[in-house]
Structure formats: C-alpha cells, structure tokens
C-alpha cells in the first residue's frame, strides 16, 4: 500500500522508504532501521550517495520523528554496538513510502 507519510501514531508494520539516494526498510514491530545506499536511486546528479556507518545492517530505531513524501525523513536511532549512543538519521527528500507488512 502506497502512503504519503508514516503516521505519527504507527507502532507496528514494515515500510520501505525511497529517497533520492537510498532505500530504507523501517520495521516498527522490531524497532529497526536498515539503509540500502544507492538502491532505488534516481538518476539525478544533484544528489550524491553518502556512506554511513552500519549501511545495509539493521540498527535500533527509537522513533520516527517525521517521514513524508517530498521532505527529508528524520529517524532517532541508537548505535548497534552501544545503546547509550543516540543520533538523528536525516535523509534526502522522500520520493515514495510503501507499507509492505
């Protein structure tokens, strides 16, 4: 099911989020975030694919602050190897959101 945003009150479900440079898999049931850099990327030279720590690995997702088509998504995550280290993951603008589970 295609969506324009992940609702603020969503507590379960699995979503794919395609941005200008990557595809994210968000599992709200397991509270994980996975970034696949370059997957689904548009042929747009304006956006460069950055390498981030733990790319292509599940990392602990604490909160989806915002995730709407047309805007950068904001995810609050903790480090996989140190749960006391927390940081924001902010994406390039979101192109599509799909609920897959």
VMD Tcl script that builds the backbone (N, CA, C; Angstrom):
set m [mol new atoms 303]
animate dup $m
set s [atomselect $m all]
$s set {name element resname resid chain x y z} {
  {N N UNK 1 A 0.835 -1.167 0.000}
  {CA C UNK 1 A 0.000 0.000 0.000}
  {C C UNK 1 A 0.891 1.245 0.000}
  {N N UNK 2 A 0.671 2.122 -0.958}
  {CA C UNK 2 A 1.436 3.356 -1.080}
  {C C UNK 2 A 0.882 4.411 -0.117}
  {N N UNK 3 A 1.785 5.128 0.533}
  {CA C UNK 3 A 1.403 6.148 1.515}
  {C C UNK 3 A 2.084 7.476 1.201}
  {N N UNK 4 A 1.569 8.553 1.769}
  {CA C UNK 4 A 2.254 9.847 1.661}
  {C C UNK 4 A 3.086 10.128 2.908}
  {N N UNK 5 A 2.818 9.390 4.007}
  {CA C UNK 5 A 3.625 9.538 5.214}
  {C C UNK 5 A 3.441 8.316 6.109}
  {N N UNK 6 A 4.389 8.135 7.018}
  {CA C UNK 6 A 4.214 7.143 8.068}
  {C C UNK 6 A 3.528 7.876 9.216}
  {N N UNK 7 A 2.336 7.441 9.598}
  {CA C UNK 7 A 1.598 8.155 10.639}
  {C C UNK 7 A 2.377 8.237 11.953}
  {N N UNK 8 A 2.220 9.364 12.646}
  {CA C UNK 8 A 2.901 9.568 13.927}
  {C C UNK 8 A 2.548 8.500 14.945}
  {N N UNK 9 A 1.328 7.982 14.871}
  {CA C UNK 9 A 0.879 7.008 15.866}
  {C C UNK 9 A 1.148 5.561 15.444}
  {N N UNK 10 A 1.828 5.331 14.327}
  {CA C UNK 10 A 2.121 3.961 13.878}
  {C C UNK 10 A 3.066 3.289 14.872}
  {N N UNK 11 A 2.705 2.106 15.329}
  {CA C UNK 11 A 3.516 1.367 16.298}
  {C C UNK 11 A 3.929 -0.002 15.773}
  {N N UNK 12 A 3.382 -0.375 14.616}
  {CA C UNK 12 A 3.755 -1.654 14.033}
  {C C UNK 12 A 3.731 -1.525 12.515}
  {N N UNK 13 A 4.228 -2.551 11.859}
  {CA C UNK 13 A 4.265 -2.552 10.401}
  {C C UNK 13 A 5.677 -2.417 9.881}
  {N N UNK 14 A 5.824 -2.781 8.607}
  {CA C UNK 14 A 7.106 -2.683 7.917}
  {C C UNK 14 A 6.889 -1.801 6.694}
  {N N UNK 15 A 7.821 -0.861 6.486}
  {CA C UNK 15 A 7.698 0.117 5.421}
  {C C UNK 15 A 8.997 0.199 4.626}
  {N N UNK 16 A 8.881 0.462 3.325}
  {CA C UNK 16 A 10.049 0.868 2.544}
  {C C UNK 16 A 9.884 2.354 2.264}
  {N N UNK 17 A 10.990 3.059 2.383}
  {CA C UNK 17 A 11.016 4.493 2.129}
  {C C UNK 17 A 12.125 4.737 1.109}
  {N N UNK 18 A 11.738 5.219 -0.066}
  {CA C UNK 18 A 12.705 5.504 -1.120}
  {C C UNK 18 A 12.996 7.001 -1.105}
  {N N UNK 19 A 14.288 7.333 -1.024}
  {CA C UNK 19 A 14.717 8.733 -1.066}
  {C C UNK 19 A 15.487 8.956 -2.372}
  {N N UNK 20 A 16.016 10.159 -2.552}
  {CA C UNK 20 A 16.799 10.448 -3.750}
  {C C UNK 20 A 18.049 9.584 -3.844}
  {N N UNK 21 A 18.553 9.098 -2.712}
  {CA C UNK 21 A 19.843 8.397 -2.745}
  {C C UNK 21 A 19.823 6.980 -2.195}
  {N N UNK 22 A 18.750 6.560 -1.536}
  {CA C UNK 22 A 18.748 5.258 -0.854}
  {C C UNK 22 A 17.338 4.740 -0.662}
  {N N UNK 23 A 17.262 3.497 -0.217}
  {CA C UNK 23 A 16.001 2.920 0.229}
  {C C UNK 23 A 16.190 2.479 1.675}
  {N N UNK 24 A 15.204 2.794 2.495}
  {CA C UNK 24 A 15.205 2.412 3.902}
  {C C UNK 24 A 14.121 1.375 4.132}
  {N N UNK 25 A 14.390 0.419 5.004}
  {CA C UNK 25 A 13.373 -0.513 5.475}
  {C C UNK 25 A 13.179 -0.218 6.950}
  {N N UNK 26 A 11.965 0.175 7.298}
  {CA C UNK 26 A 11.621 0.537 8.671}
  {C C UNK 26 A 10.685 -0.525 9.209}
  {N N UNK 27 A 11.098 -1.179 10.273}
  {CA C UNK 27 A 10.272 -2.197 10.916}
  {C C UNK 27 A 9.873 -1.667 12.285}
  {N N UNK 28 A 8.636 -1.190 12.382}
  {CA C UNK 28 A 8.163 -0.621 13.643}
  {C C UNK 28 A 7.833 -1.688 14.670}
  {N N UNK 29 A 7.598 -2.912 14.230}
  {CA C UNK 29 A 7.323 -4.004 15.158}
  {C C UNK 29 A 8.603 -4.422 15.878}
  {N N UNK 30 A 9.695 -4.512 15.120}
  {CA C UNK 30 A 11.001 -4.891 15.682}
  {C C UNK 30 A 11.844 -3.680 16.083}
  {N N UNK 31 A 11.382 -2.481 15.742}
  {CA C UNK 31 A 12.106 -1.226 16.020}
  {C C UNK 31 A 13.506 -1.230 15.412}
  {N N UNK 32 A 13.551 -1.483 14.093}
  {CA C UNK 32 A 14.824 -1.458 13.374}
  {C C UNK 32 A 14.722 -0.591 12.132}
  {N N UNK 33 A 15.873 -0.108 11.704}
  {CA C UNK 33 A 16.011 0.701 10.500}
  {C C UNK 33 A 17.177 0.143 9.701}
  {N N UNK 34 A 16.959 -0.070 8.415}
  {CA C UNK 34 A 18.025 -0.532 7.535}
  {C C UNK 34 A 18.107 0.426 6.360}
  {N N UNK 35 A 19.316 0.861 6.024}
  {CA C UNK 35 A 19.536 1.753 4.873}
  {C C UNK 35 A 20.304 0.991 3.810}
  {N N UNK 36 A 19.753 0.980 2.594}
  {CA C UNK 36 A 20.413 0.373 1.441}
  {C C UNK 36 A 20.841 1.522 0.520}
  {N N UNK 37 A 22.101 1.974 0.640}
  {CA C UNK 37 A 22.545 3.136 -0.129}
  {C C UNK 37 A 22.546 2.850 -1.627}
  {N N UNK 38 A 22.045 3.800 -2.389}
  {CA C UNK 38 A 22.031 3.689 -3.839}
  {C C UNK 38 A 20.864 2.907 -4.404}
  {N N UNK 39 A 20.158 2.125 -3.582}
  {CA C UNK 39 A 19.033 1.313 -4.064}
  {C C UNK 39 A 17.829 2.222 -4.306}
  {N N UNK 40 A 17.273 2.143 -5.494}
  {CA C UNK 40 A 16.128 2.974 -5.843}
  {C C UNK 40 A 16.501 4.384 -6.220}
  {N N UNK 41 A 17.795 4.648 -6.269}
  {CA C UNK 41 A 18.285 6.000 -6.538}
  {C C UNK 41 A 17.807 6.499 -7.896}
  {N N UNK 42 A 17.449 7.746 -7.922}
  {CA C UNK 42 A 17.056 8.400 -9.166}
  {C C UNK 42 A 18.310 8.865 -9.907}
  {N N UNK 43 A 18.240 8.928 -11.206}
  {CA C UNK 43 A 19.371 9.421 -11.999}
  {C C UNK 43 A 19.402 10.943 -11.927}
  {N N UNK 44 A 19.807 11.428 -10.778}
  {CA C UNK 44 A 19.813 12.858 -10.508}
  {C C UNK 44 A 21.180 13.202 -9.946}
  {N N UNK 45 A 22.000 13.863 -10.733}
  {CA C UNK 45 A 23.371 14.147 -10.296}
  {C C UNK 45 A 23.434 15.176 -9.175}
  {N N UNK 46 A 22.311 15.788 -8.860}
  {CA C UNK 46 A 22.273 16.761 -7.765}
  {C C UNK 46 A 22.513 16.093 -6.413}
  {N N UNK 47 A 22.175 14.811 -6.301}
  {CA C UNK 47 A 22.269 14.099 -5.033}
  {C C UNK 47 A 23.373 13.062 -5.086}
  {N N UNK 48 A 24.303 13.135 -4.152}
  {CA C UNK 48 A 25.390 12.172 -4.054}
  {C C UNK 48 A 25.068 11.154 -2.957}
  {N N UNK 49 A 25.399 9.896 -3.213}
  {CA C UNK 49 A 25.153 8.853 -2.225}
  {C C UNK 49 A 26.292 8.858 -1.215}
  {N N UNK 50 A 25.958 9.126 0.041}
  {CA C UNK 50 A 26.953 9.133 1.115}
  {C C UNK 50 A 27.037 7.747 1.742}
  {N N UNK 51 A 28.201 7.422 2.264}
  {CA C UNK 51 A 28.358 6.186 3.032}
  {C C UNK 51 A 28.153 6.512 4.500}
  {N N UNK 52 A 27.304 5.719 5.153}
  {CA C UNK 52 A 27.027 5.907 6.574}
  {C C UNK 52 A 27.393 4.640 7.333}
  {N N UNK 53 A 27.734 4.812 8.610}
  {CA C UNK 53 A 28.012 3.644 9.454}
  {C C UNK 53 A 26.809 2.717 9.470}
  {N N UNK 54 A 27.075 1.447 9.454}
  {CA C UNK 54 A 26.055 0.404 9.552}
  {C C UNK 54 A 25.112 0.355 8.349}
  {N N UNK 55 A 25.550 0.882 7.186}
  {CA C UNK 55 A 24.746 0.723 5.980}
  {C C UNK 55 A 24.482 -0.753 5.741}
  {N N UNK 56 A 23.308 -1.063 5.256}
  {CA C UNK 56 A 22.866 -2.424 4.923}
  {C C UNK 56 A 22.808 -3.348 6.138}
  {N N UNK 57 A 22.696 -2.754 7.336}
  {CA C UNK 57 A 22.531 -3.523 8.572}
  {C C UNK 57 A 21.359 -2.938 9.356}
  {N N UNK 58 A 20.654 -3.797 10.071}
  {CA C UNK 58 A 19.606 -3.305 10.962}
  {C C UNK 58 A 20.237 -2.553 12.123}
  {N N UNK 59 A 19.720 -1.357 12.391}
  {CA C UNK 59 A 20.148 -0.615 13.569}
  {C C UNK 59 A 18.905 -0.329 14.412}
  {N N UNK 60 A 19.074 -0.157 15.723}
  {CA C UNK 60 A 17.921 0.087 16.600}
  {C C UNK 60 A 17.247 1.424 16.287}
  {N N UNK 61 A 15.956 1.361 16.025}
  {CA C UNK 61 A 15.151 2.547 15.754}
  {C C UNK 61 A 14.399 2.921 17.014}
  {N N UNK 62 A 14.608 4.140 17.484}
  {CA C UNK 62 A 13.939 4.613 18.689}
  {C C UNK 62 A 12.634 5.348 18.368}
  {N N UNK 63 A 12.640 6.085 17.223}
  {CA C UNK 63 A 11.466 6.891 16.888}
  {C C UNK 63 A 11.542 7.369 15.453}
  {N N UNK 64 A 10.394 7.404 14.798}
  {CA C UNK 64 A 10.266 8.081 13.510}
  {C C UNK 64 A 9.716 9.462 13.832}
  {N N UNK 65 A 10.550 10.485 13.701}
  {CA C UNK 65 A 10.078 11.836 14.017}
  {C C UNK 65 A 9.201 12.367 12.897}
  {N N UNK 66 A 9.651 12.163 11.657}
  {CA C UNK 66 A 8.823 12.534 10.511}
  {C C UNK 66 A 9.269 11.727 9.307}
  {N N UNK 67 A 8.305 11.386 8.475}
  {CA C UNK 67 A 8.587 10.658 7.242}
  {C C UNK 67 A 7.437 10.928 6.285}
  {N N UNK 68 A 7.640 11.931 5.407}
  {CA C UNK 68 A 6.609 12.352 4.461}
  {C C UNK 68 A 7.211 12.492 3.071}
  {N N UNK 69 A 6.448 12.119 2.065}
  {CA C UNK 69 A 6.887 12.298 0.684}
  {C C UNK 69 A 7.135 13.786 0.436}
  {N N UNK 70 A 8.279 14.080 -0.186}
  {CA C UNK 70 A 8.638 15.457 -0.520}
  {C C UNK 70 A 9.522 16.135 0.508}
  {N N UNK 71 A 9.703 15.512 1.681}
  {CA C UNK 71 A 10.518 16.095 2.752}
  {C C UNK 71 A 11.588 15.097 3.189}
  {N N UNK 72 A 12.697 15.585 3.757}
  {CA C UNK 72 A 13.651 14.652 4.359}
  {C C UNK 72 A 13.001 13.941 5.555}
  {N N UNK 73 A 13.249 12.655 5.686}
  {CA C UNK 73 A 12.758 11.910 6.848}
  {C C UNK 73 A 13.737 12.088 8.003}
  {N N UNK 74 A 13.234 11.961 9.224}
  {CA C UNK 74 A 14.062 12.076 10.416}
  {C C UNK 74 A 13.806 10.870 11.313}
  {N N UNK 75 A 14.881 10.132 11.586}
  {CA C UNK 75 A 14.810 8.928 12.410}
  {C C UNK 75 A 15.745 9.078 13.598}
  {N N UNK 76 A 15.262 8.770 14.796}
  {CA C UNK 76 A 16.061 8.773 16.024}
  {C C UNK 76 A 16.523 7.343 16.227}
  {N N UNK 77 A 17.840 7.115 16.220}
  {CA C UNK 77 A 18.394 5.763 16.299}
  {C C UNK 77 A 19.454 5.692 17.391}
  {N N UNK 78 A 19.735 4.466 17.818}
  {CA C UNK 78 A 20.859 4.260 18.729}
  {C C UNK 78 A 21.898 3.412 18.010}
  {N N UNK 79 A 23.127 3.522 18.458}
  {CA C UNK 79 A 24.212 2.758 17.854}
  {C C UNK 79 A 24.006 1.276 18.151}
  {N N UNK 80 A 24.235 0.439 17.151}
  {CA C UNK 80 A 24.038 -1.003 17.324}
  {C C UNK 80 A 24.994 -1.579 18.362}
  {N N UNK 81 A 26.189 -1.005 18.467}
  {CA C UNK 81 A 27.188 -1.551 19.390}
  {C C UNK 81 A 27.224 -0.833 20.735}
  {N N UNK 82 A 26.460 0.265 20.884}
  {CA C UNK 82 A 26.417 0.997 22.152}
  {C C UNK 82 A 25.070 1.697 22.276}
  {N N UNK 83 A 24.097 1.086 22.959}
  {CA C UNK 83 A 22.755 1.655 23.036}
  {C C UNK 83 A 22.680 3.010 23.735}
  {N N UNK 84 A 23.747 3.415 24.428}
  {CA C UNK 84 A 23.754 4.727 25.069}
  {C C UNK 84 A 24.082 5.847 24.090}
  {N N UNK 85 A 24.577 5.495 22.908}
  {CA C UNK 85 A 24.890 6.494 21.877}
  {C C UNK 85 A 23.676 6.611 20.965}
  {N N UNK 86 A 23.117 7.810 20.904}
  {CA C UNK 86 A 21.923 8.058 20.093}
  {C C UNK 86 A 22.175 9.218 19.149}
  {N N UNK 87 A 21.531 9.151 17.993}
  {CA C UNK 87 A 21.746 10.191 16.988}
  {C C UNK 87 A 20.545 10.252 16.040}
  {N N UNK 88 A 20.463 11.348 15.291}
  {CA C UNK 88 A 19.442 11.501 14.263}
  {C C UNK 88 A 19.975 10.991 12.944}
  {N N UNK 89 A 19.141 10.317 12.181}
  {CA C UNK 89 A 19.405 9.999 10.779}
  {C C UNK 89 A 18.437 10.859 9.990}
  {N N UNK 90 A 18.965 11.744 9.179}
  {CA C UNK 90 A 18.135 12.615 8.349}
  {C C UNK 90 A 18.444 12.284 6.896}
  {N N UNK 91 A 17.409 12.011 6.112}
  {CA C UNK 91 A 17.575 11.534 4.750}
  {C C UNK 91 A 17.512 12.672 3.737}
  {N N UNK 92 A 17.796 12.326 2.498}
  {CA C UNK 92 A 17.457 13.221 1.395}
  {C C UNK 92 A 15.933 13.154 1.232}
  {N N UNK 93 A 15.333 14.049 0.454}
  {CA C UNK 93 A 13.870 14.052 0.356}
  {C C UNK 93 A 13.297 12.682 -0.046}
  {N N UNK 94 A 12.184 12.360 0.592}
  {CA C UNK 94 A 11.486 11.098 0.361}
  {C C UNK 94 A 10.714 11.166 -0.947}
  {N N UNK 95 A 10.848 10.119 -1.768}
  {CA C UNK 95 A 10.138 10.019 -3.039}
  {C C UNK 95 A 8.911 9.127 -2.951}
  {N N UNK 96 A 9.006 8.057 -2.120}
  {CA C UNK 96 A 7.885 7.114 -2.023}
  {C C UNK 96 A 7.935 6.374 -0.703}
  {N N UNK 97 A 6.759 6.046 -0.186}
  {CA C UNK 97 A 6.626 5.236 1.034}
  {C C UNK 97 A 5.633 4.116 0.717}
  {N N UNK 98 A 6.013 2.917 1.073}
  {CA C UNK 98 A 5.163 1.752 0.827}
  {C C UNK 98 A 5.083 0.918 2.092}
  {N N UNK 99 A 3.881 0.552 2.500}
  {CA C UNK 99 A 3.735 -0.393 3.612}
  {C C UNK 99 A 3.805 -1.785 3.032}
  {N N UNK 100 A 4.763 -2.588 3.514}
  {CA C UNK 100 A 4.965 -3.929 2.954}
  {C C UNK 100 A 4.643 -5.039 3.956}
  {N N UNK 101 A 4.301 -4.667 5.171}
  {CA C UNK 101 A 3.970 -5.690 6.164}
  {C C UNK 101 A 3.338 -5.099 7.377}
}
mol reanalyze $m
mol bondsrecalc $m
mol representation Tube
mol addrep $m
